[in-house]
Amino acid sequence: MRIHFIAIGGSAMHNLAIALHKKGYQISGSDDVIFEPAKSRLDKYGLLPGEMGWDESRISPDLDAVILGMHARIDNPELLKAQALGLKIYSYPEYVYEQSKSKLRVVIGGSHGKTTITSMILHVLNYYGRDFDYLVGAQLAGFETMVKLTREAPVIIIEGDEYLSSPIDRRPKFHLYKANVAVISGIAWDHINVFPTYADYVSQFGKFIDTIEENGTLIYCSEDQDLRELVAASDAPIKHIGYGIPEHSIENGVTYLSIDRTSLKVFGDHNLMNLNAAKLVCEALDISAGQFNKAIASFTGAAKRLEVIAADESTNVYKDFAHSPSKLKATIDAVKSQFSQRKLVACIELHTFSSLNKDFLKEYAGAMDKADEAIVFIDIKSFEQKRMQPFSENDVREAFANPNLKFFNDSGQLKSYLLSLTYQDTNLLFMSSGNYAGFDLPELAAQLQR
């Protein structure tokens, strides 16, 4: 098989390219810019394009397929050439389905917690030496890549994103996988640039339920009222299993499951609900609750999900992928609940199309209220890159409904301010789907005044 990737540098795209290369396929690719770690990973396997940019000469009739990444535009010259030649063009979720039609497909959907639930399942399956394929949205300890596709594995675990599949395939990714076992972790409006109303967004999860294979299983968060109503209204011929927060206790900054005193390395109500979802999936894969608890005790979390980047006896510094209002609130609540005696300095970078949309900004009202010090950062270049109107400091403060909130749009000023604070008995939390304008967060954490 000869396959060409247009926009090979994407997070899922480069991992899929490596997975297919390992499978013995001939892989080529292109992109206009490729960042780390994709650049080094592609180079390691001889898949890094020799030159950046698009070149229609890379597209020839002897290609078996073209996989199109979301980063490409509909007027991409390589895409236009592939269309003119009548080549088969896939989005990456469409191709993953083609590669896994004969497997049992577990698809993890929801507005939050997808990566963590998927990561927990992978950790447990790996702990017991199971043979499985996977697609996950973050790097995990013990897994070289974020995608694995083999001929032999009987099951595949897929993180099912609700965002669009490709520039020419406007279906949400998770609609394409046709799950045998599906999870919905909850619904909280996101991607306003694609789903302009909450009703539009919710309807995508109803359609996802309808894609579950007949006699399949839906595992869903019963704590979410809108999701409960969606499940109750569905007439899909599938089994429904609800879950919530397991009984637990917190002692000296450590969370224990009440049933057998299993100590966890993760914390917070959302992580505990994620754990219950993962446990139900694993039970469907013939791993008992006791076996699950034994394995999950060593789970340290996925990259950028409440990841500790510095710690001492009185201060933890975390980075987290939280960016939507619900994720932001849940992450702050988790850290405050786990360390109730410590102050919390919480900083969010607004970076996505939704968070930089003035109409959506009001959804953040009250999201940072539990932080002792709330900080919002926006790299002014983000507005320029997305061609959006910048916010004023007053816009942000009013939207968050927090008169004490501090706002920065200059990374140097933000860094200076953070270094001016004292962090004795204080935790610092960085949240973003971006990179804080190139901040070296571990270096900054090392300079803090404890």
N, C-alpha and C positions, 0 to 999 in steps of 0.2 A: 504494500500500500504506500502510495506517495501522497502526502498531505501537506498543504501549505497553510500556515497561520498568518492571517492579516491582523496586525496588532498583537504580536506574540509576547510582548512584554507585560501584559496584564497579569494580575495576581493569579487568577484561575487559569488563564491562557498558557502562561509559561509552564505551569505545573502539569497541565494536560499534555503539552508538547513533550515534556520530559517523560511522562508516563507512557506515551505512545512510542517514543524513541526506545524505551526499555522493552517495549513489546515487540520490537523489531521492525517498526515502520520507518520509512524514509521521510524525515521531517525537514521542512524549510520554513522560514518565517521572515517577517518584516515588521518594522515599526518606525515611527519618527523620533521616538525617544524611549530609552529603557533605563529604569532606575534600579538601584540595588534593593533587595537581593536578587531580583530576576536576572540582572546582567551577569553576575558571577555564576549563577546556577546554569543559565543557558550556555555560557562559555565553557563550563566544566564538561558539558555533554556535546560540545561542538555544534551547538544550535544557535549561537549568537550571530545575528546577521553581520556580514562583513562591512556593510555601510548602513547608516541610518537613512530612513526616508522610504518613499514608495516608488516602485519601479514595475511597470506592467510587464516587462520582459520576464519577470519571475513566474508569470502565469502562463502555463502551456497546456495543450490538450491532453498530455499524458498524465496530468494530475488526477488522482482518484477522487479527491475531495479538497475543498477549501473550508477552513474554519474561521469564522469572522468574529472578531472581538468588538465589544461595545465602544472601545476607544476610536474605532475607525468611523469615518463619515460615509454617508450614502453616495457621495461623489468620489470616493477613493478610487484612484485609477486602477489599482489591482482588482478591486471589487467589480468595477465596470468591465474590465477585460474578462474576468471569470464569468460574469453574466452573459457577455457577448459570445463566449465559447460554449455556453450551456453547461458549464461544470456544476456539479452538486455542491451547494453552499450550505453549510451548517452553522448554527450558533453553537457555542460549546455545550449548553445543556441538551440541545437536540442530539449532538454527537455522543454525549455521555449516555443518553438513553439508548441510542443505537448499539452502543458497546455493552449494554447491560440488560437487554431485553429478556435474556434467558435466566437472569439472576433474580433473587428476592431483593426488592428495592425498598429500603428504609429511607424516607425523606423527611427531614426536619425543617419545618416552616415556622413562621411567627415573626413578629416585629422585633423581638428581642430574645436573646438567649440561644439563638440557633447554633452559633459557633460553639458555645460552651456545652450544650447538650450533645452535639455531634462529637465533640472532643472527649466528653465523658464516656460515651459509648465506645469510641475507638480505643480509649485507654483500657477499658474493661476487657474488650475483645482481645486486645494485644496481650494483656496480663495473662489470659488463659490460652494464648497461642492459637487463637482461631484464624482461619484463612478468610480474608475479606478484602474487598476493594472499598475505596472511599473517595470522597471529595469534601474537603473542609476549608473554611475561610481563614484559618490562621495556622501558623507554624506550631507544631506540637513536639514536646520532648519525646525522643524515641522514634520519630517519623521524619525521614529525610525530606520528603516532598509533601505537598498538600493534596495531591491526587495520586491514586493508584488504580490502574485498570489492567486486569489480567484475564486470560481465558479461563483459568481454573476456579477462581474464587466463586462460591455459591451465593454470596450476598454482597451487596454494596450499600454503604452508609453515605447518604448525600445530604449536604447542607443545602436546603432549597430556598434560594433568595427570591423575593417577590419583585425584584427590579426587572426591567426589560431584557430580553434575551440577546438581541443584536440590533444594529441600526435598521435592518430590514425585516426583523421579526419582533413585533411589538408585544408579544405575549410574555407575561411574567415567567421567569425561569422555572419556578416550581410547578407550573402547569404542564411541563413537558415530560416529567419523569414517571408519571403513572405509578404512584407508590402502591406497594402491597401493605406496608406499615407506614403510617404518617403521623407526624407530631405537629400540633400548632401550639406554640408557647404563649400566645397572647396577641392582641391586636392594639396597636397604638399608631396613629396616623404618621406616615412618613412619605417621602418622595412626592412632594406637592407638585413638582415640575411635571410629573407623569400622571398622578392621581389628584386632580385639583380639589376634590372634596373628600371628606371622610367616608361618605357613602361609596364613592368610587373605589376607595382603598379597601374597605371592608368587603366589597363584592368580589375582590380577587381571591379572598380566602374561601368564600362560598364556592367559587369555581374550582379552587384547589381541592376541596372536599369531593366535588363531583368527578375529579380525575382519579380518585383512589380506585384501585381495581376492585371489582365485585367480590364480596366476602372478605375484603381487606379490613384493616383496623385503623381507627383514628384515635390517637392519644392526645388529649387536649387539656389545657389549664382551666379547671372549673372555677377558679377564682376570678376569671375575667367574664363579666356579665354579658358584654356584647358577643363574646365568643360562645358562651353558653346558649344564647338566643340563636346564633347562627347554626350551631350544631343541632339544636332542637328543631329548627325549621327545615333541616336537610332530610330528604327522603332517599339519599344514597343507600344502596344495599350493603352497608358496612357495619362493623361493630364499633361502639363508642366507649372509651375508657377515660374518665376524668381524673385529674390529680390536683393536689394543692401543696401546701407547705408541710413537710413531715415534722413530727414532734422532735424537739431538739433543745439543747441548753447551751449557754455561752459561759465559759469559765476561764478567767484570765486571758481573754482574747482568743480563745480556741472554741470552735463549735463542735458539739458532740451530738450524734444521733441518739435519741432517747432509747430506742428499741434494744440496742446492744452496746451502747457507749462507744460506737465507732467515732474516733476523732477525725476531723476533716481539716484539710489544708486550704479549703475555700470557705467563704462565709457570705452571709446576707440572704434575705428572704428569696430573692430571685434565683440565686445559685442553689438554694435548697429546693425550690420548685424545679429548677433545671435537673437537679439530681433525681427527683422523683420521676420526671419524664424519661430520663436515661435508664432508670431502673426498670420501668415498664417495658421499654423497648428491649432491654436485655432479657427480661423474662420471656418476651415473645421469641427470642433467639435461644431459649433453653438455658439461660443462666439464672440461677435462683437468687432470691433476695439476699440470702446470706453470702453467697459467692460475690454478688455485686458489692456489698458493703466492704468485704475484705479487700477487693481490688480498688474501690474508689477512695479508700483511706490514703492512698499514695498519689492521688491526682492533685497536681499543683496548679492546674488552670491552663488556659490557652494564652498565647502571646497577646499582650495588650489588654487582657481582661483582668482587671485588678491585679496587675503584675507589679510585684515589689521591685523597685529599682534601687532602693537604699533603705537601710533600717539600722537602728540601734535601740538601746533600752527605752528611749522615750519618744522616738519619732520613726514613722514609716512614711516613705515616699512611694506613691503608686502612679502608674499610668494605666489608663483605661480607654477603650474604644468608644465609650459612651458619647453620643452626639445628639440624639433625639431627646425631646423633653422627658419621655417616660424612662429612658435609659439613664439620663442625667440624674433624675430624682432617685431612682432605685440604687444607683451607685453611691450617691451621697448618703442615703439612708443606711446602706449596708455598712459603710465605714464608721458612721456615727454610732450605730447600734453595737458594732463589734468592739469599739474603743470609746465607750461612753464617757470616760474620764478625761479624754484628750480633746483638745480643740481641733477643729478641722478647717484648713485653708483649702478651698476647692476652686479650681481654675478650669473653665471650659473654653475651648477654641471653637468658634462657630465657623464652619468650613464647607458644609454641604449646600447644595442648591436650596433645600428646604429651609435650613437654618439661616440662610442669607436672604430669604424672601420676607419682605416686610409684613405681608399678610399672615405668614406662618409664625412670625416671631412671637406673637402674643400667646402661642401655645406653651411657651416657657414660663408663664406666670406661676410663681411659687415654687419652681423646680429646684431652686437653690436655697430655700428658706432654712434648711437644717444645717447648712454650713455656717461656722462661726465667722468666716470671712469668705465672701463670694466674689470671684473675679471672672470677667468675660474678656476674652482676647479675640480680635479679628485681625488677621494679616490684611492690610489694606489692599495688597495685591490680589487677594481672593476675589474682591469685588471686580477688579479690573479684568481678571482672567475669565470670570463668568459673565462679564458685561452687565453688572447689576449696580443699582444705586446704593452708595454707602449709607450706613446707619450713623446717626449721631450718638453721643454718649447718653443723651436724654432719651432717645428712642429705645435704647437697650434697657436702661434703668426702668422705664415705664412698662416695657413689655414683660420683664421679669418680675414686676411688681415688688421691687426690692430697692428702697431708697438708699441703702448702705452699700449696694453693689459697686464695685470698682471696674472701670472699663479701660482697656488699652488697645491701641491699634498699631503700636510700635514695639517690636520684640525686645529691643534694647531697654526701653523703659520698663517693660514688664519684668525683665530679668533683674534689673536694678531694684525694683520694688520688692520682688520675692527675696532677694538677698539681704534686704534691709530688715526683714522680719526675724524674730527669734522663734525657734521651733522646739523649745523645751516643752515636753508633754503635748506635742502638737503633731498631727499628721498633715501631709501635703498630698493633694490629689490632682493629677493632670488628666483631663478628659478631652479626647479629640479623635476624629477620623483622619486628621491631617498630621502635620509635623511641627507645629508651632514655629513656622517660618525657618525651619532648619535648626532649631534649638538642639543642643546636646543635653538631653534631660539628665542622664547619669552624671555628667560633669557638673551640671548645676546643682544636683542633689548633694554632691560631695562638698560643695562650697557653703551649704546652708549653715546658719548659726544655730547650733543645738543648745 
